Amino acid sequence: MQTEKILVTGGAGFIGSHLVDRLVSQGHQVMVVDNLLSGKKENLNNIDNENVHYGEIGSEEILKKVKFFNPDICFHLAAQSSVVISVEDPMLDFDHNILQPLQLLKTLLDTDCRKFVFSSSGGTIFGEPDIIPTSEVDFADEPESPYGISKKRLNEFIELLLGAVPNMTYSILNFSNVYGPRQDPHGEAGVISIFTSKMMNNLEPTVFGDGEQTRDYVFVQDVIDALLSSSVIEENLFLNIGTGVETSVNELVATLKKTTSYNGDVIYEPKRDGELQRSVLNNSKAKKVLNWQPKYSLESGIVELVNWLKA
């Protein structure tokens, strides 16, 4: 990958900051935009402060800076990422996950940006899937939450707006459940980080539902590999990024207990609104198109997370 000017929205966040680290290490000129809704300034120790801008991606001030920076590639990772918050305040979700990204995209069309990479949600956009593992065409019903709806709608807007544009292509990557260092262990998203942190502090983790709901857990560094690989392909892409391995919450709890040596109890509470019973992605297309595959097993990824939390 040649040296580029690269915009990363949500660059102070969990996934975004790992991407920024990788891009900076490769010698790219990186601009970060983050509203610190979930991102943290301390995640950005490897980039000069003059290249970091805090604010809303749809604000006039930020959009002027984006246009002046004139990026070659944009990685759009900024989002309101809580399913629970999307149910409680769907208008906030709409503003952050549809309206502001469209304002950003409109601005980028007036720059030399040739690639728009969007982190979508493979765990929500397909609805409650009939086919497991779920491929890129296996849409069931509409998503179960406003968060999933907003991600799916933005996918459609990107395909519509950029599908007919000759000078900019897109990559829409549908992530399964991403985990790893820097994920907030105190928020609603990121069950692995939440459970690991609690167990390491000898606190009882809470499972919502009976624990038989399943997810596809992919380590953050595998996601960064996929993001970078997709950014250099000059065609429009719509790809699932996951492991293809289905793990129940109860199985996850058992693995975490073993890794953290936790011997305490687990609390079970009623299932929350908007959550799927099963979610695992078919990643065969990404393997073929990107020449990509996950390097981390669930066990090895959890060891990396535990070591980071201990540091």
N, C-alpha and C positions, 0 to 999 in steps of 0.2 A: 504494500500500500504506500503510494507516494505521499510526500508531505502535503497536507491539505489544511484549509481553514474549516473548522468543524464547530457547529453549534450543538450544544447539549442542553435541552430543557430538562428541568428536574435533576440537574447535575450534582446537587448536594444531597440527593436522596440515596436510598439503599443501592439500587441497581446503577443509577446515574453516576454516582461517585466512583464505583469500580470501573465503569466505562471511561470516565475522565482520567483516572490513573493510567489505564492502558494506553489511551490516546496520547497523553503527555509523554509517557515513556517511549512512545514511537516517534516523538518529535513533531507532532502536529500542533498547529496553532488553534487552541481551543477556547471558545467562549461559552461560559456557563450562565444560564438563567434559572433562578429558583425563587419561589415565594416563601420558602421555609415553612410551608404548611406541614410537611413531614420531614423535609430535608434538614441537615445540620451543617453549620459552618465548619465544624471540626472534621467533617468528612472530606474537606477540600484542602488538605495540607500540601498537595503536590502541584498546585497551580498558583500563579501570581494573582493577587487580589484584584489587580486592574482588569483582569479578564473575567471576573465574576460579578454578576449583576443580580441584585435581589429585588424582586417585584413580580407582578403578574405578567404572564407572557402576552396577554392581550392588551396591555396598557400602551398608551401612545408613546411614553418614554422608552419602554423596552423595545417596541417595534421599530422606533427610529434607530436604536443601537444595533438591532439585528440587521437592518437595511444597510447601515454604515459598515458593519463587519463584513457583509457580503459573503456568506459561507458557501463552501463547495458542497457540503453535506450537512444535513440536519438530522440529529437523533432526537425525536420527540418522546421523552419519557415522563414529562410532567403530567400529573393527574391527581384528582381526588380519588384515592384508591380504596376507600373503606365502603364495603357493601352496606354496613349498618348505617353509616352517615348518609349514604345515597337514599336509603329508605326513609330516614328521618327528615332529610332536606333535599328532595330531588332537584330543586331549582339551583342549589349550590353545585350539585353534581353536573347539571346541564351547563352551567357557566364555565366550570373548570374543564370539563371533559368534551364539550362540543363547541361552544361559542368561542372561547378564547383560542383553542387550537385552529379554528377556521380563520380567525383574524391573523394568526401567525402564518398560516399557509398562504393566505392572500398576499401578505407582505413578501414571503419567500418567492412568490411568482414574479416579483419585480426585482429579483436579485439573480446572481449567477448560480444559485443552488441547483445542482443536478440530481440530487438524491434526497428523498424524504423517508426516513426510517421511523416507523411508529410501533411502539410497544402496546399491542392489544392484549386482550385477556382470554386465553384459551379455556380458562376455568369458568367463564360466565357467558360468552357470546353465543354458544351453541345451544343454550337452554338445557333442559334435562334430557340428555342424549339417549337415543334409542340404540345407538351403535357404540360399542366400547371395544377397543380404543376408538376415539372419535377422529375422523379425518377432516380435512379442510372443507369438505362438501356435505358433511353430515349434520346439517342444522336440523334441530327438532322444532320445538316451539320457540317463541320469543324468549329472551333471557328472563331469569327469575327476579332480577333486581334492577332498579334504575341505573346502577353502576354498569351492569352488563348491557343494558339497552344503550347507554351513552357510548360505550366502547364499540358496539356493533354499528350504531349510526355513524360514528366518526369513520369507521372502516369504509362505509358506503360512500360518505362524502369524499374521502380521499380517492377512492376508485373512480368516482364520477368526475371530480375536478382535475385529477392528474392523468386519468386514462386517455384523455385527448390532447394532452400537452406534450409537445415533441422534445422539450429541453429538460424535463425533470421526470424521473421515474420514482416509484415508491416501493418500499418493502414493508409489508404489514406482518409483524411477527406475533403470533398468538402464544403467549407464555402460559405454561402451566403454573403450578405453585412454586415460585422462586424462593429460595432460602439461602442463608449464608451470613457471614460477618457483616455488621453494620445494620442489619434489619432490626427495627425497633421491637424490643421484647416487652414493651409496655403498652403497645397499641392494640388494635383489633386485628390487623393483618399480620400474617406470619406466624402460624401456629407452631412451627418448629422452634423459632426463636423464643416465643413466649413460653412454651413448655420447657425448653432447655434451661432458660434462665431461672424459672421457678424451681425446677428439680435441683439445679446446682446450688440454690439457696434454701433447699429443703422445705419448699412451699408446695402446697397441693395444687396441681394444674386442674383446670376446669374444662371438661369436654361437653360441648353442646350437642345433644342428641344421644343416641345409643353407642356412638363410637364406631359404628359399622359403615359410616359414610367414607367414601374413598377419594383420594386425590393422587395427582402425579407430581412428585416433588423433584424439582430440577435445581442444581446448584448454580449459584450466581456466576461463577467463572465460565461455566458452560454456556450460559446465556450471553455473556460478553463475547465469547467466540462466535456465536451465531449472529449477533448484531454486527460485528465487524465483517464477517463473511458476506452478509447480505448487502452491505453498503457498497461493495465494489462490483456488484452485478448490475449491468446496465439494462435491466428489464424490470417490469412490474412483478412483484412477488407477494404471495399470500401463503404463509407457512406456519405450521404448528411447531413450537419449540418446547419439547418436554422429553421425558425419558421413555414414555410408553409403558411404564411400570405402575400398576395400580396398588396403592397401599392404603389400608384402612387406618382410621385414627387410632383404633385400639392396637394395631400392629405398630404404628409409629410410637405410641406410648411405651410399648414393650421394648422397642429398640432404644429409645431414649433412656429408659430406666437402666438398661444394661450399660450404656455408654457413660452415663452420669453417676452410676451406682446409687440411684435413688430407690429407697425402699418404702416410701410413704404411700398414702392413698391418692386416688384420683376422684375428683368431684364430677358428678354427672348432672347437667342441667337440661331443661327443655331445648329442643332444636330452635335455632333462630330463623326468622323470616328471610327469604331470599337465598338460602343456601341450598346447593345441589346435593343429591344423595350420592351420585357417582360422577367422577370426572377424571378421565385419563386420555391423553392425546396420542394419536397416531403420528409419529414423527418421520415416517418413511420418505415423504416428499422432501423434507429439509435435509435428510441424510444424502439424498440424491442430488438435489439442486445446489446445496451449499458444500457438499463433501464434508459434512459435519456430523458428529455424534457426541453425546454426552460422555465425558471422561470420568465423572464422579458417580459412584454408587451412593445410595442414601446413607449407608454406614460411613463411607469415607468422607462424605460432605459434612455429616454431623460431627465427626472427629475434628474437622477443620474449624467448625463453628465453636465447639467446646474449647478448643485450644485458644481461639480468639477471645472468648469470654473470660478465660483464665488469665490472659495477659494483662 
